[in-house]
Amino acid sequence: MSIISIQSNLGVPKYKQIIASIENAIVDGHVKRGDKLPSINSIRNRFSLSRDTVMLAYNELKVRGIVQSIPGKGYYIKSEDIRTKQKIFLLFDELNAFKEDLYNSFLSNLEENVVVDIFFHHFNHSVFSKLIYDNLGDYNHYVIMPANLKDIDSVIEKLPNDKVFILDQYHEELSKYPTIYQNFEKDMFNGLLDGVELLKKYKKLVLLFPEEKQPIGMYNGFTSFCKQNKFEHEVIATLNERDPNKGEVYLIPDDRNLILIIKKIKEKRLTLSHDIGIISYNDTLLKEIVEDGITTISTDFNKMGERLAQMIKNKERLKIENPNTLILRNSL
């Protein structure tokens, strides 16, 4: 007995009837995980359908994780969980506390029975490309955080345009995709401007900027602010050989170097917010507590995750600049 049933006068698209037939066969126990499904040609010939109609049904089941294709062999049941409505591919640069906030907010604002698989490229172009190529056609949506990787538009172009969403950093070559982004140059400039009166009590502003990981807009906003407001400033790539001095303010973009600069300040017996200042980038719960509070320039990652979920649910193709603010605390 064939598991596929199609009725011409049902008023339901035939590809959806194929999907429903396979789902019903799973629920009824007629097929189980690992069982082979009827071939595309056999369904096409039996019901006088186009090959595209059958492919559409099988591909939808594939992206939901219910069916898998094995080249040269055919289609097989991969999962008996038919509750999954959509699968989302989420590619981050790296995991840290504020990305975790973004991820959790995104998950909590999605519809039920949506599966999100998270991957990390760690700022490596080869890893980025492989993760994209290995997952072509397996997901309903692809959310990609490109960071500052170059020449990746040719990789992302392999994906269907209407399934791609870009997150966090805006790239001109990716302008055709819907995006939720940080305006790093404007955010850095305005954040420092909001704290300019406190900054005036210091002699020098120092930006830690490892360019292989951080967005160039952060550098541009910092140097533009310092020049326009006549602050002595310096940009460094590492803290390894750096001794903090009285009268300096350090702008630190990552948590590991934040802990390192605090350690160096303590070793030199300098007093935070009196002898020396710190501004960190991206707020976390930890920064509310460490040293009675670390001043941050930060986007709202919870808002970013919430808005991303809305864009996917509503099929919006927008470019949204996520809000950013200076949060003043004891370290300045």
C-alpha positions as CSV (number, residue, x, y, z in Angstrom):
1,M,0.0,0.0,0.0
2,S,1.4,3.4,-1.0
3,I,1.7,6.0,1.8
4,I,0.9,8.8,-0.6
5,S,-2.7,9.9,-1.2
6,I,-3.7,12.7,-3.5
7,Q,-7.3,13.9,-4.4
8,S,-7.8,16.3,-7.3
9,N,-11.0,17.9,-5.9
10,L,-9.8,18.4,-2.4
11,G,-8.9,22.1,-2.8
12,V,-5.5,21.7,-1.2
13,P,-2.3,22.1,-3.3
14,K,-0.9,18.7,-4.3
15,Y,2.5,19.3,-2.8
16,K,0.8,19.9,0.6
17,Q,-1.1,16.7,0.2
18,I,2.1,14.8,-0.3
19,I,3.5,16.4,2.9
20,A,0.3,15.6,4.8
21,S,0.4,12.0,3.5
22,I,4.0,11.4,4.8
23,E,3.2,13.1,8.1
24,N,0.1,10.9,8.6
25,A,2.1,7.8,7.7
26,I,4.6,8.7,10.4
27,V,1.9,9.3,13.0
28,D,0.1,6.1,12.1
29,G,3.4,4.1,12.3
30,H,3.4,3.1,8.7
31,V,6.9,4.6,8.2
32,K,9.6,5.0,10.8
33,R,13.0,6.7,11.1
34,G,15.3,5.2,8.4
35,D,12.6,4.0,6.1
36,K,12.9,4.9,2.4
37,L,10.2,7.0,0.8
38,P,8.7,6.5,-2.6
39,S,10.9,8.0,-5.4
40,I,10.1,11.3,-7.0
41,N,9.5,9.7,-10.3
42,S,7.1,7.0,-8.9
43,I,4.9,9.7,-7.3
44,R,5.1,11.9,-10.4
45,N,4.1,9.0,-12.7
46,R,1.3,7.6,-10.5
47,F,-0.5,10.9,-9.9
48,S,0.5,12.6,-13.2
49,L,2.3,15.4,-11.4
50,S,5.2,17.6,-12.4
51,R,8.6,16.7,-10.9
52,D,8.7,20.2,-9.4
53,T,5.6,19.5,-7.4
54,V,7.0,16.4,-5.8
55,M,10.4,18.1,-5.2
56,L,8.6,21.0,-3.5
57,A,7.0,18.7,-1.0
58,Y,10.2,16.7,-0.3
59,N,12.3,19.9,0.0
60,E,9.9,21.3,2.6
61,L,10.1,18.1,4.6
62,K,13.9,18.2,4.2
63,V,14.3,21.8,5.6
64,R,12.0,20.8,8.5
65,G,14.4,18.0,9.3
66,I,11.9,15.2,8.8
67,V,13.4,13.9,5.5
68,Q,16.9,13.5,4.3
69,S,18.2,12.8,0.8
70,I,21.1,10.4,0.2
71,P,22.7,11.0,-3.3
72,G,22.1,8.0,-5.6
73,K,19.8,6.3,-3.2
74,G,16.7,8.5,-2.6
75,Y,14.8,10.0,0.3
76,Y,14.6,8.6,3.8
77,I,12.8,9.5,7.0
78,K,15.2,11.3,9.2
79,S,12.9,12.3,12.2
80,E,9.5,11.2,13.3
81,D,8.9,14.6,15.0
82,I,6.5,16.3,12.6
83,R,5.8,19.2,15.0
84,T,8.8,21.1,13.6
85,K,7.4,24.0,11.5
86,Q,10.6,25.7,10.6
87,K,14.4,25.3,10.9
88,I,16.6,28.3,11.2
89,F,20.4,28.3,10.6
90,L,22.0,30.9,12.9
91,L,25.7,31.7,12.2
92,F,27.5,33.8,14.9
93,D,31.1,35.0,14.9
94,E,31.8,33.8,18.4
95,L,29.9,33.1,21.7
96,N,30.1,35.6,24.6
97,A,27.7,36.9,27.2
98,F,26.0,39.5,25.1
99,K,25.6,37.2,22.1
100,E,24.0,34.7,24.6
101,D,21.5,37.5,25.5
102,L,20.8,38.0,21.8
103,Y,20.3,34.3,21.2
104,N,18.0,33.8,24.2
105,S,15.9,36.8,23.2
106,F,15.6,35.5,19.6
107,L,14.5,32.1,20.8
108,S,11.9,33.4,23.3
109,N,10.2,35.5,20.6
110,L,9.9,32.8,17.9
111,E,6.8,30.8,17.3
112,E,6.5,27.3,18.9
113,N,8.0,24.4,17.1
114,V,10.7,26.4,15.4
115,V,14.1,24.7,15.6
116,V,17.3,27.0,15.7
117,D,20.7,25.4,15.0
118,I,23.6,27.7,16.0
119,F,27.1,27.7,14.5
120,F,30.2,29.8,14.9
121,H,32.8,30.8,12.3
122,H,35.3,32.4,14.7
123,F,36.3,35.1,12.1
124,N,37.7,32.4,9.8
125,H,36.7,32.7,6.1
126,S,37.2,29.0,5.4
127,V,35.0,27.9,8.3
128,F,32.4,30.5,7.3
129,S,32.3,29.2,3.8
130,K,32.2,25.5,4.7
131,L,29.3,26.0,7.2
132,I,27.3,27.8,4.5
133,Y,28.0,25.2,1.8
134,D,27.4,22.2,4.1
135,N,23.9,23.5,5.0
136,L,22.6,24.6,1.6
137,G,18.9,23.8,1.3
138,D,18.6,22.4,4.8
139,Y,16.8,25.4,6.5
140,N,13.9,27.7,6.0
141,H,15.9,30.8,7.0
142,Y,19.6,31.7,7.4
143,V,20.6,34.3,9.9
144,I,24.2,35.3,9.4
145,M,26.5,37.5,11.5
146,P,29.3,38.3,9.0
147,A,31.5,40.2,11.4
148,N,34.3,41.9,9.5
149,L,35.0,39.0,7.1
150,K,35.7,40.2,3.5
151,D,34.5,38.9,0.2
152,I,31.7,36.7,1.5
153,D,29.0,37.9,-0.7
154,S,29.8,35.2,-3.3
155,V,29.3,32.6,-0.6
156,I,26.0,34.0,0.8
157,E,24.7,34.3,-2.8
158,K,24.5,30.5,-2.9
159,L,21.5,30.8,-0.5
160,P,18.0,31.9,-1.7
161,N,17.8,35.7,-1.3
162,D,14.5,35.5,0.5
163,K,15.8,33.2,3.2
164,V,18.8,35.3,4.3
165,F,19.0,37.8,7.2
166,I,22.1,39.7,8.1
167,L,22.9,40.5,11.7
168,D,25.1,43.0,13.7
169,Q,27.5,44.4,11.0
170,Y,26.3,46.1,7.8
171,H,28.3,45.4,4.6
172,E,27.6,47.3,1.4
173,E,28.0,44.2,-0.7
174,L,25.2,42.5,1.3
175,S,22.8,45.5,1.0
176,K,20.1,43.4,-0.8
177,Y,19.4,41.4,2.3
178,P,17.2,42.4,5.3
179,T,19.5,43.5,8.1
180,I,19.5,44.4,11.8
181,Y,22.7,46.2,12.5
182,Q,24.8,48.4,14.7
183,N,26.1,51.7,13.4
184,F,29.4,51.3,15.1
185,E,30.9,54.6,13.9
186,K,27.9,56.7,15.0
187,D,27.4,54.7,18.2
188,M,31.0,55.1,19.3
189,F,31.0,58.9,18.4
190,N,27.7,59.6,20.2
191,G,28.5,57.4,23.2
192,L,31.8,59.3,23.8
193,L,30.0,62.6,23.2
194,D,27.4,61.8,25.9
195,G,30.3,61.3,28.3
196,V,32.5,64.1,27.2
197,E,32.3,66.1,30.4
198,L,33.6,63.2,32.4
199,L,36.3,62.5,29.8
200,K,37.7,66.0,30.2
201,K,39.2,65.1,33.5
202,Y,41.5,62.7,31.8
203,K,44.6,63.4,29.7
204,K,44.4,60.7,27.0
205,L,41.9,58.3,25.4
206,V,43.2,54.8,24.4
207,L,41.3,52.5,22.1
208,L,42.1,48.8,22.1
209,F,41.4,47.8,18.5
210,P,42.5,44.3,17.3
211,E,41.4,44.9,13.7
212,E,41.0,41.3,12.8
213,K,37.9,41.1,15.0
214,Q,36.5,44.5,15.6
215,P,34.5,46.6,13.1
216,I,36.3,49.5,11.4
217,G,33.4,51.8,12.3
218,M,34.4,51.6,16.0
219,Y,37.9,52.9,15.0
220,N,36.5,55.6,12.8
221,G,34.0,56.9,15.4
222,F,36.7,57.0,18.1
223,T,39.3,58.9,16.0
224,S,36.6,61.3,14.7
225,F,35.4,62.1,18.2
226,C,39.0,62.7,19.5
227,K,40.0,64.9,16.6
228,Q,36.8,67.0,16.7
229,N,36.9,67.4,20.5
230,K,40.7,67.8,20.7
231,F,41.5,64.8,22.9
232,E,44.9,63.3,22.9
233,H,44.4,59.7,21.8
234,E,46.1,56.4,20.8
235,V,44.9,53.2,19.1
236,I,46.7,50.0,20.2
237,A,46.3,46.4,19.0
238,T,47.1,44.6,22.3
239,L,47.4,45.1,26.0
240,N,50.2,42.6,26.4
241,E,53.1,45.1,26.5
242,R,51.0,48.0,27.8
243,D,51.3,49.6,31.2
244,P,48.3,51.8,32.1
245,N,49.2,55.3,33.3
246,K,47.4,57.9,35.4
247,G,45.2,60.2,33.3
248,E,44.3,57.6,30.7
249,V,40.9,56.3,29.7
250,Y,40.8,52.8,28.1
251,L,38.1,51.8,25.6
252,I,37.9,48.0,25.7
253,P,35.8,46.0,23.2
254,D,35.9,42.5,24.7
255,D,35.6,40.9,28.1
256,R,38.9,39.1,28.3
257,N,40.9,42.4,27.8
258,L,38.5,44.1,30.2
259,I,39.7,41.7,33.0
260,L,43.3,42.2,31.9
261,I,43.2,46.0,32.1
262,I,41.6,45.9,35.5
263,K,44.3,43.5,36.7
264,K,47.0,45.8,35.3
265,I,45.4,48.9,37.0
266,K,45.4,47.1,40.3
267,E,49.0,46.0,39.9
268,K,50.0,49.7,39.4
269,R,47.8,50.7,42.4
270,L,45.8,53.1,40.4
271,T,42.3,54.1,41.5
272,L,39.5,53.5,38.9
273,S,37.5,56.6,38.1
274,H,40.0,58.8,39.9
275,D,43.4,58.0,38.4
276,I,42.3,56.1,35.3
277,G,39.0,55.3,33.5
278,I,37.5,52.4,31.6
279,I,34.7,52.3,29.0
280,S,33.8,48.8,27.8
281,Y,31.8,47.9,24.6
282,N,28.6,45.8,24.9
283,D,26.9,45.6,28.2
284,T,26.5,42.5,30.3
285,L,25.2,41.7,33.8
286,L,28.8,41.2,35.0
287,K,29.7,44.8,34.0
288,E,27.1,46.1,36.4
289,I,28.9,44.5,39.3
290,V,32.7,44.4,38.5
291,E,34.5,47.2,40.3
292,D,31.1,48.7,41.4
293,G,30.2,49.0,37.7
294,I,31.9,49.4,34.3
295,T,30.7,52.2,32.0
296,T,29.6,50.8,28.6
297,I,28.7,51.8,25.1
298,S,26.2,49.2,24.2
299,T,23.5,48.2,21.8
300,D,20.3,46.5,23.1
301,F,20.9,42.8,22.3
302,N,17.6,41.8,23.8
303,K,15.9,44.2,21.4
304,M,18.0,42.9,18.5
305,G,16.9,39.3,19.1
306,E,13.2,40.3,19.6
307,R,13.2,42.4,16.3
308,L,15.0,39.6,14.4
309,A,12.3,37.1,15.4
310,Q,9.6,39.6,14.3
311,M,11.2,40.1,10.9
312,I,11.3,36.4,10.2
313,K,7.7,35.8,11.4
314,N,6.4,38.8,9.4
315,K,8.6,38.2,6.4
316,E,9.9,41.8,6.6
317,R,12.7,42.9,4.3
318,L,14.0,45.9,6.1
319,K,17.2,47.5,7.3
320,I,17.0,48.3,11.0
321,E,19.5,50.2,13.0
322,N,19.5,48.8,16.5
323,P,19.4,51.4,19.4
324,N,22.7,52.1,21.3
325,T,23.4,54.1,24.4
326,L,26.1,55.1,26.9
327,I,25.6,53.5,30.3
328,L,27.5,55.5,32.9
329,R,28.9,53.7,35.9
330,N,31.7,53.9,38.4
331,S,34.6,53.2,36.0
332,L,34.4,56.7,34.5
